[in-house]
Amino acid sequence: MKTHKDLDVWRNSIDMVTDIYNCTKDFPKEELYGIVNQLRRASISVPSNIAEGAGRHSQKEFVQFLYIALGSMAEVETQLIISLNLKFIDASIFETLNNKLIIIRSQLFGLIKHLQNK
């Protein structure tokens, strides 16, 4: 790996951020500083923590940042469920985003396992 940009998990999480921004554009305006802000910040945290961890000098630190990214993934998932329950998104959008979350989560766990076994 040369940089974080070489990681599929980073690229996929960047795509997820774009999807989150696109879907939250249609949320009620009164939610701009509520769930829209929370969802966007949590989604941005995923690729940001992957990038920051990859830029650290030790694998142990990298793994720590990957775990933080996993925590942000759980936040995004929770906020998407709330958005679905409040009917801010429909079931098809939820399914699409949730499937992407599942893939990214799996990639994060795989990368953590790989780094811990080095």
C-alpha positions in Angstrom: 0.0 0.0 0.0 1.4 3.3 -1.0 -1.3 5.6 0.5 -4.8 5.3 1.9 -6.1 6.1 -1.7 -4.9 2.6 -2.7 -7.4 1.0 -0.3 -10.7 -0.2 -1.7 -12.3 0.4 1.7 -11.3 4.1 1.6 -12.6 4.5 -2.0 -15.8 2.7 -1.1 -16.3 4.9 2.0 -15.7 8.0 -0.1 -18.5 6.8 -2.4 -20.7 6.3 0.6 -20.2 9.9 1.7 -21.3 11.1 -1.7 -24.4 8.9 -1.5 -25.2 10.2 2.0 -24.8 13.8 0.9 -27.1 13.1 -2.2 -29.8 11.4 -0.2 -29.8 14.0 2.7 -30.4 16.9 0.2 -34.0 15.9 0.2 -34.4 15.7 4.0 -36.7 18.3 5.6 -35.0 21.7 5.9 -35.6 21.8 9.7 -33.3 18.7 10.0 -30.3 20.5 8.4 -28.7 20.9 11.9 -30.1 17.7 13.2 -29.9 14.3 11.6 -28.6 15.7 8.3 -25.5 17.2 10.0 -25.1 14.1 12.2 -25.3 11.7 9.3 -23.0 13.7 7.1 -20.4 14.1 9.9 -20.5 10.4 10.8 -20.1 9.3 7.2 -17.2 11.7 6.6 -15.5 10.3 9.7 -15.1 6.9 8.0 -12.7 7.7 5.2 -11.1 10.4 7.3 -10.1 8.0 10.0 -8.9 5.4 7.4 -6.7 8.1 5.9 -5.4 9.4 9.2 -4.6 5.9 10.4 -2.9 5.0 7.2 -0.7 8.1 7.6 0.4 7.0 11.1 3.8 5.4 11.7 2.6 2.1 13.2 0.2 -0.6 12.4 -1.1 -0.5 15.9 -2.2 3.2 15.4 -3.6 2.3 12.0 -5.8 -0.4 13.6 -6.9 2.0 16.3 -8.2 4.4 13.6 -9.9 1.6 11.7 -11.8 0.8 14.9 -12.8 4.4 15.1 -14.0 4.2 11.5 -16.1 1.1 12.5 -17.7 3.1 15.3 -18.6 5.8 12.8 -20.1 3.1 10.6 -22.4 2.1 13.5 -23.4 5.7 13.8 -24.3 6.0 10.1 -26.3 2.8 10.3 -28.2 4.0 13.3 -29.0 7.3 11.7 -30.1 5.7 8.5 -32.5 3.5 10.5 -33.9 6.6 12.2 -34.2 8.3 8.8 -36.1 5.3 7.5 -38.4 5.2 10.6 -39.1 9.0 10.1 -39.7 8.4 6.4 -37.0 10.8 5.4 -35.7 7.9 3.1 -37.6 5.0 1.6 -36.8 1.4 2.0 -35.0 1.1 -1.4 -32.6 3.9 -0.5 -32.1 2.4 2.9 -31.3 -1.0 1.4 -28.8 0.4 -1.1 -27.0 2.4 1.6 -27.1 -0.4 4.1 -25.7 -2.9 1.6 -22.8 -0.5 1.1 -22.3 -0.2 4.8 -22.1 -4.0 5.1 -19.4 -4.2 2.4 -17.4 -1.4 4.0 -17.7 -2.9 7.5 -16.5 -6.3 6.1 -13.6 -4.6 4.4 -12.6 -2.8 7.6 -12.7 -6.0 9.6 -10.6 -7.7 6.9 -8.0 -4.9 6.9 -7.9 -5.0 10.7 -7.3 -8.7 10.7 -4.7 -8.4 8.0 -2.8 -5.7 9.9 -3.0 -7.6 13.3 -1.6 -10.8 11.7 1.5 -9.0 10.2 
